[in-house]
């Protein structure tokens, strides 16, 4: 089923189209392009909207660069899982330490902040070490 973006765009109000233009990261790029073209065909001045969009883009990049903080409860649970040599602990540590996200321009950023990534590395290596210890102990017992 193919979406008819052109028909949808024609039905939108100026305010709705401006919102699509400003919040471009939340929409399909083709839809955003058509919204911008429709606004221009309606002779809507986009200068102020472009400034708002620019500020939002800068704010979003700053938030992505900082990364989000991991949940202390989940980090604690992951430490416990790693202490018991569980693969889930290793996997969770890997996710916390290596997860990345892309912005609308395709630039990659770590999903979590530096402190959470450090915890993730500790969890991952702790889990690997304990699992290795148990496996070696089992193999040579």
C-alpha positions, 0 to 999 in steps of 0.5 A: 500500500503506497501512501499518497503524500501529495493528497495528504499535504493538500489537506493539511492546514498551514499550521500543520505543514509548518509543524511538519517542516519544523519537526522534520526528524519526526516525519518521512523525508519525502513528506517534509519535502512536499510540505515545504513545497506546499508552504512555498506554493501557498506563499507562506514565509518560512524564514521564522520557521527555518530559524526555529528548525535550526534551533531545534536541530542544534538542541537535538544534536546537543542532546544526542551528543550528551547521551541519555542516562541509564536507569540505576535500577536496570544497571544494578540488575545488570551487575547482578546478572553479570556477577552470576555469569549470565549471558544477559548481563554480558549482553546488557553491558554491551548494549549500555557501552556500545549502543549508538543512534543516528541523527537526521543527518546520519551522524552517529552518537552514543545512546548513553552518556559517558558514565553509563557507558563506563558502567556498561563496560564494567558489567560486560567485562565482569560478566565475561570474566566470571563466565570464563572462570566458571567455564574453565573451572567446569572444563578442568574439574 
